[in-house]
Amino acid sequence: MNQGGGLLATNPALAQRLIGKGLMLEPDQAIGWFNLGIGLHQQRKISAAIKAYKRCLSLPHSAETGIATRNNLSQDLLLQGEWKLGWFLYNQRFKRKPGNYPIFAEAFGAAHVAVPNRERPVLLMSEQGLGDTLQFVRYALALQHEGVDVTVLSQSPLVGLLRDSVGLHQVDDCLDLEEQQKRNPVWLPLMNLGPLMGCINDKIPLTGGYVKASADSIARWRHKLKRKPEHLLIALHWQGNPDHEHSLYSRGRSLPFREWLGLQGIDKVEFVSIQKGQASDQLKTDQGLDFVSGQKAVSKSMDFCDTAAVIANCDLVISSDSSVAHLAGAMGIPTWVALRWIPEWRWGLEGTSTDWYSSLKLFRQRFDGDWTGVVQTMKKELEQIPLRRRE
């Protein structure tokens, strides 16, 4: 399907011209319109990409091409703000990557299209990345607030956080399907709750925050951090899960740690790295940024509840588009998010704010790869806008 995939990734403008010439000769080749859509997307020509994907679907095409095209089209529609059709198509995403969907569909029947209510228990399946779960678990909490019996099947690293800091009563990383069947639940993929509960009409609950670290954990980390008096503390994070950044619509979200060195020279500011995993090896605490005394203790911790408590001790979080950005936003902590030129659908194409989290500010690349420009803009704002220390 994608023999020109390498060229589409490295030189989409050239790929577009070559594909366009081919389509002039054979305009009814669906795969050509699919690849043209990819080339246009890569150049941030989202409206044109949408037209190409729609043309592809209007022509005879293979099942594989149809699935891939609907997936790409749905995300470009969402990115452009056409949420009604975008969500309709995005709800077909499991045809491309089934995950646990077939298991749950067989056990509990097809996903329901009605909004869950108090009459039956609700079983929600987390999906995709940790950030997706953190973003959409607000709907599970909103249902619980309405008295609905909610169970969330979560990724293992988030179970403790969702129980202790979000306050969901029933969260687990594995379920006994036979026991669940006895409860006769309504089953849904977690992200399906968004359009069912009104996000298409800008009805997004809990935008001010719904994750709260425990007071004891916050106090314990305040002691470990050993902040300097009269200094602001800024948390830094630069890379999400690399396994989730291989696809067309997620690649390029992360930046290398060295880009944060552009924040040097700001008075009365110290930093703490909350980066975990392989990318934490990039951290250099001796290259011009003043790091908090308790950095070693933070680096050793791998627990999301601890990360939340560290964030609660910070005045600002600066992050790439990652689960940490969602966590900080879900905590209502002031957070600056560095976004690539072509961001993921949830952030839209323009603007510095987002309807998902009231405490987030978005900093966008001016052109593909422009992390230096993003960091320079952040530095200017840090120098001009006094941040109030969190006590």
N, C-alpha and C positions, 0 to 999 in steps of 0.2 A: 504494500500500500504506500510506503513512504521511502521509495528509493532516493528521492531528493531530500530526505530528511536532514542530512548534513548541511546542505546548502540553505534550506529553510531556516536552520538554526543560526548559521554563521553570516549569511548574506541574504536576508529575506527580500530586499529590494530587487536584487538580481534574480532570485527565484521567482518573484512575482512576474517580472518581465518575460522570463522563459516560459513559465506556465501560461501566461496570457497569450503568447504566440502560439502555443500548442492548442489552446482553447479556440483560437480563431480558426484553426484548421479542423478541430473536432469539438465543437461546442456542446455536444451531448455526453461528454465523458464526465460522469459524476465525480470520479476520484480527482480529476483535475480541478474542479470547483472546490472540493474539500481542501486540497493542498493550497489553492489560491487563498482560501479563507485563513489558513495558518500563516501564510506569508503576509497577508494584510494585518492580521492580529499582531504579528511581531513588529510591525511598523506603527502600531497604535492607531491604525485605521479601522476602528471598531465597527462603524456603520457599514463600511464596505465589506468587512469580514462577515458580518451578519447576512448581507445580501448574497455573498458567495455561498455560505453554508445553506441558506434557504434554496438557492438554485440547485445545489447538489442534491438536496432531499426531493426536489421536484422531478428529478431524472431517475431512470432505473439505476439501482445501486445494490451492492451486496449488503447483507445483514451487518457485517463488520463495519463497513463504511457508514451505514446509517446510525449505528450506535455511537461511533466516534464523533460523527457530525453533530448529532443531537447533544452530546456532552459538551462539545466546544461551543455550539450555538447557545446553549442554555447559559453558560458562564459569560459569554459576551453580552447577551441580553441583560443579565443581572448587572454586569459591570456598567452598562449604559443606562441603567435605571428602568428598564422595561421588565418590571418584576413579575407581572401576572403571567405572561408567556414564559419568561425565564424560569420561574419556579415550576410551572407545569412540566417543562422539559427536564429541569434538574431533578425532579422526582423520579425520573427514569434512570438515574445514575447507576443503579445496581446492576443494570444489564451489562455495564462495562466492567465493573469490579464488584462481583457479587458479595464478597466478604461473608458475613453471617446471615445475610438476607435470606437465602434459600432455606436454611435451617429453621429460622424463625417463621418464615412464610408457611412452611409445611406444618410446623407445630401449632401455630396460632391463626393460620389463615392469612389472606391478603391484607395488606395495610388498610386501615379504615380511612375514609375521607371525612368523617364527621369529627368535630372537636370532641375530645374525651370529656366525660362528665363523671359525676359521683356514683352513677349506677353500677359501674364495673371498675375493677382495678385496671391500672394502665401500666404496661411494661414498655420501657423505652430502651432502644438499642443505640449506644454510642457508636460513632463511626468516624472514619478518616482520622484526622490528627487530634492532639490534645487541645489545641486552640479551638477547633470546631466544637468540641464537647464543652469547653469553658464558655464559649459564646452562646450556645443554644441551651445549656442546662438551665438558664433563667426561666425557660418555659416549663420545665419540670417543676421548678420551685413555685412558679406562679400557679400551676395546677394544684400543687400541695397546699398552697395558701387558700385555695378555693375548696379544700376538703376532699380532694380526689386522692385515692390510694395509689401512690406512684412508686414504681420500682425502676431504678436506672441500672442497666448493665454498662459499666464503665471500663475504660482502660485501667489497668492495675495501678499506674502511678498516681491516678487521680482519686482513687477510692477514699482514702483518708481525708483528703481535702473536701470532697463533696459531702462527706458525712459530717465532719467536724467544723468546717469553715463556711460551707454553704447551708448546712442544716437539713439536707435531704434525709429522710428517715430510713429509706431502703436503697442502699447502693452496694453493688458487688461486682467483681470482675469475672464471675462464673455463676451460672444458674443451673439448678436442677429442672430440666424442661418438664419432666413428668409432674413435679410438684407445682410448677407454674401453671400447667394445663388444668390442674384441679381448681385453680382460682378463676379460670376462664377470663383472662385479661384481654383488654383491647391492646393490641401491639402496634407500635410505630417506631420507625427509625427516628432518632432524636431530632434531626434537622428538619423533618417533615412538619414538626410542630410550628415552625416559624410562619409559613404561609397559612396554616390552619388557624393560627391564633392572631392573625391580623398584621403581620409585618408588611404585607403588600400595601396596606393602608396606613403605613407609618405608625402602627400601634405596637410599639416595642416596649415590653415591660422592664422594670428594674434597671433603667439606663444609668442611674446614679450609683449602682453597685449592689452586689448581693453576696460577696465573699467577705468574711470577716475573720481575721486571725484571732486566736484566743489571747486574752490579756496576759496570761502567764507566759505564753510563747513570745509575745512581743517584748515583754519585760526581760525574758531570758536573753533574747537576741540584742536588746539594747545594751545589756551588760557585756556581751561578747564583742559587739562592734567597737566599743570604746571610741565613740565619735569625739572629734575635736570641738571644744566650746566655740560657739558663735560661727560655726561653719555649716553650710548646707551639705547634705549627703545626697548624691545622685547615683542611682543604680544603673549599671550598664549591662546590656545583653545584645549579642550581635548575630547569633545563628540559631535557627530552628532545627528541627529534625531533618538532616540531609536526605533521608529516605523519602521525604515528602516533597522534595524540590527537584525531582527529575522530570515532572510533567510540564507541558507547555505553559499551563496556567499558574504554576507555582514556582517555576525556576527563577533564580535571581533575587529571591526575597532577602537573603542574608548578605552581610558584608563582613569583611575581615576586621579583626580587632584593631589593626593599625589605623583604620580610618578614624577611630575615636581619639587618636592622639592629636587630632586637630582641635580638640577641646582644651588644649593646654593654655595656661596663662590666665585663668579666671580666678580672681581673688576670692578667698573665703569659701572655697568649694573643695570637697573631697569626694572620692568615688568608691563604689563597691561593685565588684563584678559578681553578677548572679548567673553567669554562664555556666552551664553544666555540659558534661559529655566531652566528646573528642575536641570540639572547638575551644574548650577551656584551656587547652595547651597553648593557644595563641596569646594568652594573657601575659603582659609584661608590666610589672609594677614599678619598674625603674627607668621608664622612658619619658618622664615628664608629667604624668598624671599623678596626683596625690591620692593614694588609696588608703582607706580606713585601716586602723590598726588590726581589726578583727578579720581581715580578708582571708587568712588561712582557714579560720573556722568556717567561714561561709563556703569556701571552695570545697571543703571536705563534706559538707552536707549535700545529700542527694534527695531530700524529701520535699515535696511540694508544700506541705504545711510550714516547714522551716522557711522556704523561699517566700511564702506569703508573709510570714512574720518579719523577715528582713525588709521586704518591700514596705510593710507598715511603718518601719522605722525611717524610711527615706522621704525626702522632700520632693523628689522627682524620679521617675523611671524613664530612661531613654533606651529604646529597643528597636530591633528590626521587627518585621512582621512575623511574629512567632507566638507560641503559647504564653510566653511571659507578658507580651503586650496585652493579651486577652485577660490574663490573671490580674494584672495591675488595673486594667480598665474595670474589671468586675469587682475590684476592691474600691473603686472610686478614687484611686490615687492619681495625682497629676502625672500624665504619661505622654511622652513624645515618641511617635512611631515613624521610623525611617522607611519610606515606601519607594519601591522601584518605579521606573517610568511607566511600566504597564503593570499596575497592581492587581492583586486578587480581586475578584468580583465584589467582595463585601465592603471594600473601601471606596468604590466608585472611581470615576476618572478625574474629578476636580474637587477642590475644597480642602479646608484644613480641619474640618470637624466631621464627626460621624454620628449617625442616629443610634448606633449600638452602645456607645459609652460616652457619657457626658464629660468625663475627665480626660479624654484623649485629644491630642492635637496631632495632625498629620503633616509630615514634611515630605514633599514629593520631589523625586529627581526631575530635573529640567530636561534631561535627555538620558538615554539608556546608559547605565553605568555611572551616573553622576553622584556617587556617594560623597565625594569631596565637597560638592556644592551644598548637599543636604547638611553636612556637618558644619560647614561655614555658617549657614543660615541659623542653625541651632546655637552656635557659639555667640553670634551677634545678639540673639534674643536673650541668652543667659546673661550677657553683659549689660543688657538694657532693662530687663525685667527683674525686679527684686522678688525672689521666691521666699515665702515665709516658712521658717523652720517648723517642722512637725514636732510637737512635744509629747 
